[in-house]
Amino acid sequence: SAQIADLQQKLLDADNGDRAKQRWDSIATILEAKCALKYLLGELVSSKVQESKLQSSLEQSQASCSDVQKMLLEERNHIADMEAEFQNQILVQEQQHQEKVNHSSWI
């Protein structure tokens, strides 16, 4: 089925290529050529506008991604600081407990 789909796509591509060639070959007058050129230039301008919009959107997305990555890094650092503080508090609590146990055993 993959080969059939591939062949169908090749046939469609060939057909489209033939149609484009036939259209180009059917231009017989300067007026038709001007119309075709005008159409093609319009399509080119439209493509360039679309490309510019997509490029701008991509740049905005990249900037947003960069901001999110920066915030994520800041949050990871904050969590690491909180974990270090928590571990420090656990050590202090353990030391205080040991001191109480040792003090109790002396009594």
C-alpha positions, -999 to 999 in steps of 0.1 A, spaced: 0 0 0 29 23 6 42 17 -29 7 23 -43 5 56 -24 40 66 -36 30 58 -72 -2 78 -69 17 108 -56 42 105 -84 14 104 -109 -2 135 -93 31 153 -93 36 144 -130 1 155 -139 5 188 -121 38 193 -139 22 186 -172 -7 209 -165 17 237 -156 37 231 -187 5 230 -208 -6 263 -192 28 279 -199 28 266 -235 -8 279 -240 3 315 -235 3 328 -270 1 366 -268 19 394 -250 -13 402 -232 -16 366 -219 20 367 -209 14 400 -190 -16 385 -172 4 354 -163 33 375 -151 10 397 -131 -6 366 -115 28 351 -107 41 383 -92 10 385 -70 16 350 -58 52 358 -51 43 389 -31 17 368 -12 43 341 -5 68 367 8 42 383 30 32 349 44 69 340 49 75 373 67 45 366 90 57 331 97 92 344 104 79 369 128 57 343 145 87 320 148 109 347 163 81 355 189 78 318 197 115 316 202 116 346 225 87 331 245 105 298 247 136 315 259 116 334 286 100 301 297 134 284 298 148 313 319 118 311 343 122 273 346 159 277 354 151 303 380 125 280 395 149 250 396 175 272 413 149 283 438 138 247 445 174 237 449 179 265 474 148 254 493 159 218 493 194 228 506 177 249 534 154 220 542 183 196 545 201 221 567 171 223 590 169 185 592 206 184 602 200 211 629 169 191 642 190 159 642 218 176 661 194 191 686 178 157 691 211 140 696 221 167 721 188 160 740 194 123 739 230 126 751 219 151 778 192 128 790 216 98 792 239 119 815 211 125 839 
